[in-house]
Amino acid sequence: MVEKQKQSIDLRPGKRFAVALSNENLRIGDDSAWKAKLAGTLDPTRTRLDFEVEKGGVIQPLNKAKSITRRIKDILKANGISDPNTGIPDEDLKVKGVGIRTYASFILQGSHETMVKLAFGDQRVSYDPYADNSHLERKEEIEKWAKEMYAYVAQKYGEDNIAEFTVHLDETTPHAHCVVVPITASGKLSFKHVFVGENKYEFSRRTKAIWDEAAKIAEKYGMERGTPGGQHKSYLQWLKEQILKNQKTIEEQYETIGRQSTEISEQEQILSGQRQQLYDINAEIKTAEKKLKSFTKMLSNLNDQKEYLEIEITALEEMRDNGNEEVEQELREKKQQLDEINGKISSRNEQLANVQQQLHDLAIKKHDLQKEYDNMKRQMNKELPDLLDKTQSEINDTFWEMAAEEMKKDYSAINEYISKNLDPKQQSELRGIIGASFFEDLAHRGEQMAACAAALFLGYVDAATNIARAGGGSGGNTSGWGRDKNEDDEAYRRRCCIMGRMMMKPAGRKYQMKRS
């Protein structure tokens, strides 16, 4: 049975559009913080196909000359509005009731199969990590869809109020990001007036209207009206769904892996050396990313200072032109300050460019090394299932080995305790304790535990957290998670199993890890 193809719209308000998020959407800075965030999702060989819809519905490459943060400020300025959140720290803006919502962020897309068909037609797309999709060409249908969606947003909220309409074809499912500044017909900034209305019932009606209106466009491209609440799906989430749809038995996977174990052992020493090089490159990247973040923040602050000075200079020049000669000295001082700030901006831009070049070089180095590593791995395991399928199989085996070991340790002690110390009522209560055993966890959450552990083993920490939370788990604390420098596969896999089990524990449920 063919799965129904549906549209998806995600609408969220925002108070301050972070420069880092602008860099992510405009693909600025190779392998910077945003690329780390999209690890496992982004395909750099398809980034060249990303595009932006500009005024008049014109298709253009991503416009990296002006950040989305600056575009929002320019729209506010054009309406005679100063940024109402100026001076409020980022952390404070996260608090409900603090600051003003200055933009609305849309993610527009549809079912994976349809969006891929619109973007690439019948061309074959590989979703393997570090796959080379440089042969792909962008199809006209995705541009038509994007222009129709842009025209709809422009008509509904005003074309002059659109700060961004970018289309990403380099992630798992092609999609569009649209940022709208909520300016009313009278030129005021009001997210509530434009998007919410007087109460939650009106907001619900307006949201339903957006879905209904957008569905008329989606129908032209073979998609039905979707259901509010859809989310931007990560590569690992999508891949996990494919695995669950076509799950192989543990016995089949184990048999396949066993046939190749000898060859894996012979190549492991070479792979270990490459892993060490990747570990060192990642350390260099983290250092460079910290510099990039620092310079980006400094540039943002300097541009704000420049903007304020320019406003002050304009006001002083008007006073001077009106005959007030007393402001001449202050005007010279302000212009001198502006020259100094322009010098600092130039210097910081140069430093930023150097760091971006460093990150670019490291990204290429890492990409080449990772590709060499993956090619060797694929050649070594040419008869194995794909990487995640193989890893999840091994994780399943490890879970059952650990369960057997734990049961052996606990079983005799539990029997002895029951027979010597407990009356029938207490024995009944003990069933609650046994109910929290490793075996119950495997019975109820084994699939998700294995998926979390597999994601951790492959380095997709954020994806593991998403899988855990989607399955009802707390997600645990993965801060600082990673493979120890001298940790072999078996030891790391076992540690991933333990963490995967902890991540799937429901929030608020007490759990203490046993130590042997």
Helices and strands as residue ranges (DSSP letters): E 7-14, H 19-26, H 33-37, G 47-49, E 51-54, E 58-60, H 68-78, H 90-93, E 103-110, H 112-120, H 140-157, G 159-161, E 162-168, E 175-180, H 191-191, I 192-196, H 200-220, H 235-245, H 250-321, G 325-327, H 328-380, H 387-421, H 424-434, H 438-458, H 461-470, H 489-503
